């Protein structure tokens, strides 16, 4: 699922950069509750606006964020 791949990608980037989720929120100008809510497995959707803000805080483009094999290999949502 796309949402799970997005969450995993943010976790991976934070781990690589030694950032906590609070650090990600602060750098991105969003509330920590927005980031923690995104990580909640019960939440099924994430807005592209939130993803863009988090990418801005990480100084990366959406293309860099989504340009991984994990996103390329996602199954079709519509059949």
N, C-alpha and C positions, 0 to 999 in steps of 0.2 A: 504494500500500500504506500502511496506517495507520502502521506503524513509521517509514517514511520521512517521512511528514508530521509525525510527532511530533518526529523529529530535526531536520527543517528548521525547525519552529516554535521549538525551543529555540535553534537557531543564530541565527535572526532576532532573537529577544528579546535574546540575549547581544550581538549586534552593535549593536542599538539602544541598549542600556544600557552599551556599552563594557566588557563583562565577558568575561573569559577562562573557559574551561571549568573551570579550577581554582577561580576565583572563585565560579562557580556551585555547585561541589561544597562549598566551604567555607561559603557562605551557607546551604546546604541541609542541612548536617550529614551528608553522605554522602562516601564516599571518592572522590577523583579517579578512581580506577580504575573505579568504578561509572559515572561520567559518560562516560569514554572508551570503556568497553565498550559503552554504549548507542549511541555514535556509530559503532561498528564496523559496516560494511555486511554483514558475515557474520552478525551477530547478528540474528535474526529477530523476537524478541519483547522487549517492555519491560514490566515490572510496573507496574500502576497505582499501587502504593505508591511506587515510585521517582518516577513522574511527579508524584504528590501532594507528595512531599518537595521536589522541585525547584521546583514551583509555590509552595510555602510559602516557600522561600528567595528567590523572586522577588517575594514579597508579592502573589501573584495567586491567584485561585480557579481551580478546574478549569474552571468555566464560561467564565472569561475566556480561559484557555488554549485551550480547544477551540472557542470561539465565533468561528471565522473561516471564510471561504468555502472555504478549502482542505479543512477537515474536512467541511463540508456537501456538497462536490462529490465526495467519495470514492465510488468505485463500490462496489456491493454485493459483499461477500465471498462470500455464499452465493447461489447461483443456482438 
